Amino acid sequence: MTASPAGRSSSKERLEAILESIDITPFQKGLLRERWLDQVTWMGAQARRARRRFLLYRLPVVVGGALTPALVTILLTTHDPTISWLGGIPVDVIRFLAFAVSLLVAICAGTEEVLKFGDRWRHYRRTAELLKTLGWQYLLLNGAFRRYPSHEAAFATFTERVEDTLNEDVEGYLGTMAGDDPEAGRHHEVVA
């Protein structure tokens, strides 16, 4: 669920409008808004947030990882107190840069490893997409819900599938953040 351009409704608003058009009770519509749509929106926002943080920490690691050996190579190949082909930069500045960049790389890599922003991003994105897929299948009465004649008839199964997905999400998140096998939370059978 990305921010919408000016004049265009958000994905959440469009899904709310679709929810209003299906033939289920107002109570059921409220449940879908409060549980399914709220979780889809929240998971999408968390995925975007974790992705930004992942890139914030990962890009300095990549750039600094390439820059550090170049700086060290400059230091190893120069015998003058300044480096003329770099505008006369003193060797001590290059030494400091090599130290500072390597320190930044180590701090960013360590922080990203501990806080696992990349794992969080993939986890939240996966769950958001699973919930969206379930929602579209329910709204269109296809996929897992094709055997139902109406949204009313498919409602209980849909809500059970949403809860199963959210339970798997919690187990998978805790397993990922605790460093367990990331596949451990994915082996649950969901029966429609």
C-alpha positions as CSV (number, residue, x, y, z in Angstrom):
1,M,0.0,0.0,0.0
2,T,1.9,2.9,-1.2
3,A,1.2,6.6,-0.8
4,S,-1.2,7.7,-3.6
5,P,-0.5,10.6,-5.9
6,A,-2.6,13.7,-5.5
7,G,-6.2,13.2,-6.6
8,R,-6.0,9.4,-6.5
9,S,-7.4,7.4,-3.6
10,S,-5.2,5.1,-1.6
11,S,-5.3,1.4,-1.9
12,K,-6.9,1.2,1.6
13,E,-9.7,3.6,0.5
14,R,-10.2,1.6,-2.7
15,L,-10.4,-1.7,-0.8
16,E,-12.8,-0.1,1.7
17,A,-15.1,0.9,-1.2
18,I,-15.0,-2.6,-2.5
19,L,-15.8,-4.0,0.9
20,E,-18.8,-1.8,1.1
21,S,-20.1,-3.2,-2.1
22,I,-20.1,-6.9,-1.2
23,D,-23.2,-8.5,0.3
24,I,-22.3,-9.2,3.9
25,T,-23.6,-7.7,7.2
26,P,-22.3,-4.3,8.4
27,F,-20.9,-6.2,11.4
28,Q,-18.9,-8.5,9.1
29,K,-17.7,-5.5,7.0
30,G,-16.5,-3.8,10.2
31,L,-14.6,-7.0,11.2
32,L,-12.9,-7.1,7.8
33,R,-11.9,-3.5,8.0
34,E,-10.7,-3.8,11.6
35,R,-8.8,-7.1,11.2
36,W,-7.9,-7.9,7.5
37,L,-7.6,-4.4,6.0
38,D,-5.9,-3.0,9.1
39,Q,-3.4,-5.8,9.1
40,V,-2.7,-5.5,5.3
41,T,-2.2,-1.7,5.7
42,W,0.0,-2.1,8.8
43,M,2.1,-4.9,7.3
44,G,2.7,-2.9,4.1
45,A,3.8,0.2,6.2
46,Q,6.1,-2.0,8.3
47,A,7.6,-3.5,5.2
48,R,8.3,-0.1,3.7
49,R,9.8,1.1,7.0
50,A,12.1,-1.9,7.3
51,R,13.2,-1.7,3.7
52,R,14.2,2.0,4.1
53,R,16.2,1.1,7.3
54,F,17.8,-1.9,5.5
55,L,18.9,0.3,2.7
56,L,20.1,3.0,5.1
57,Y,22.4,0.5,6.7
58,R,23.2,-1.7,3.7
59,L,24.3,1.0,1.2
60,P,27.2,2.3,3.4
61,V,28.4,-1.3,3.8
62,V,28.4,-1.8,0.0
63,V,30.0,1.5,-0.8
64,G,32.4,1.5,2.1
65,G,33.3,-2.1,1.4
66,A,34.5,-1.0,-2.1
67,L,36.1,2.2,-0.9
68,T,38.2,0.8,1.9
69,P,40.4,-1.4,-0.2
70,A,40.9,1.5,-2.7
71,L,42.0,3.8,0.1
72,V,44.4,1.2,1.5
73,T,45.8,0.6,-2.0
74,I,46.5,4.3,-2.3
75,L,48.3,4.3,1.1
76,L,50.4,1.2,0.1
77,T,51.5,2.7,-3.2
78,T,52.4,6.2,-2.2
79,H,55.7,7.2,-0.7
80,D,55.1,11.0,-0.6
81,P,53.5,13.0,2.2
82,T,50.8,14.1,-0.2
83,I,49.1,12.5,-3.1
84,S,49.5,14.8,-6.1
85,W,47.1,13.0,-8.4
86,L,44.3,13.6,-5.8
87,G,44.9,17.3,-5.7
88,G,47.7,17.1,-3.1
89,I,45.6,15.5,-0.4
90,P,47.9,14.6,2.6
91,V,48.4,10.9,3.2
92,D,47.2,11.4,6.8
93,V,43.8,12.4,5.4
94,I,43.6,9.2,3.4
95,R,44.6,7.2,6.5
96,F,41.8,8.9,8.5
97,L,39.3,8.2,5.7
98,A,40.3,4.6,5.5
99,F,39.9,4.2,9.2
100,A,36.6,6.1,9.3
101,V,35.1,4.3,6.3
102,S,36.1,0.9,7.7
103,L,34.6,1.8,11.1
104,L,31.4,3.0,9.5
105,V,31.2,-0.3,7.5
106,A,31.7,-2.4,10.6
107,I,29.1,-0.4,12.6
108,C,26.5,-0.5,9.9
109,A,27.0,-4.2,9.1
110,G,26.8,-5.1,12.8
111,T,23.7,-3.0,13.4
112,E,21.9,-4.4,10.4
113,E,22.8,-7.9,11.5
114,V,21.5,-7.4,15.0
115,L,18.4,-5.5,14.1
116,K,17.7,-7.7,11.0
117,F,16.0,-5.0,8.9
118,G,16.4,-7.1,5.7
119,D,14.7,-10.1,7.3
120,R,12.0,-7.8,8.7
121,W,11.4,-6.3,5.3
122,R,11.0,-9.6,3.6
123,H,8.9,-11.0,6.4
124,Y,6.4,-8.1,6.5
125,R,6.3,-7.9,2.7
126,R,5.6,-11.7,2.5
127,T,2.8,-11.5,5.0
128,A,1.2,-8.4,3.5
129,E,1.2,-10.1,0.1
130,L,-0.3,-13.3,1.5
131,L,-3.1,-11.2,3.2
132,K,-3.7,-9.3,0.0
133,T,-3.9,-12.4,-2.1
134,L,-6.4,-14.0,0.4
135,G,-8.4,-10.8,0.3
136,W,-8.6,-10.6,-3.5
137,Q,-9.5,-14.3,-3.7
138,Y,-12.3,-13.7,-1.2
139,L,-13.6,-10.5,-2.9
140,L,-13.6,-12.2,-6.3
141,L,-14.8,-15.6,-4.9
142,N,-12.0,-17.4,-6.7
143,G,-9.0,-19.5,-5.7
144,A,-9.6,-20.9,-2.2
145,F,-13.1,-19.4,-2.2
146,R,-14.4,-20.5,-5.6
147,R,-16.6,-23.2,-4.1
148,Y,-18.7,-20.6,-2.2
149,P,-21.8,-19.1,-3.8
150,S,-21.5,-15.8,-1.9
151,H,-19.3,-13.7,0.3
152,E,-21.6,-14.4,3.2
153,A,-21.0,-18.2,2.8
154,A,-17.2,-17.7,2.4
155,F,-16.9,-15.3,5.3
156,A,-16.0,-17.8,8.1
157,T,-13.5,-19.6,6.0
158,F,-11.9,-16.3,4.9
159,T,-11.6,-15.0,8.5
160,E,-10.1,-18.4,9.6
161,R,-7.5,-18.2,6.8
162,V,-6.6,-14.6,7.7
163,E,-6.1,-15.6,11.4
164,D,-4.0,-18.6,10.3
165,T,-1.9,-16.3,8.2
166,L,-1.5,-13.9,11.1
167,N,-0.6,-16.7,13.5
168,E,2.1,-18.0,11.0
169,D,3.3,-14.4,10.8
170,V,3.8,-14.2,14.6
171,E,5.6,-17.6,14.7
172,G,7.8,-16.7,11.7
173,Y,8.6,-13.3,13.1
174,L,9.6,-14.6,16.4
175,G,11.7,-17.4,14.8
176,T,13.4,-14.9,12.5
177,M,14.2,-12.4,15.2
178,A,15.4,-15.1,17.6
179,G,17.7,-16.5,14.9
180,D,15.8,-19.8,14.5
181,D,15.2,-21.5,11.2
182,P,13.2,-18.9,9.1
183,E,11.4,-21.8,7.4
184,A,10.1,-23.1,10.8
185,G,7.0,-20.9,10.8
186,R,6.0,-21.8,7.2
187,H,5.1,-25.5,7.7
188,H,1.6,-25.1,9.0
189,E,-1.3,-26.7,7.1
190,V,-4.1,-24.3,6.4
191,V,-7.4,-26.1,5.6
192,A,-10.1,-24.2,3.8
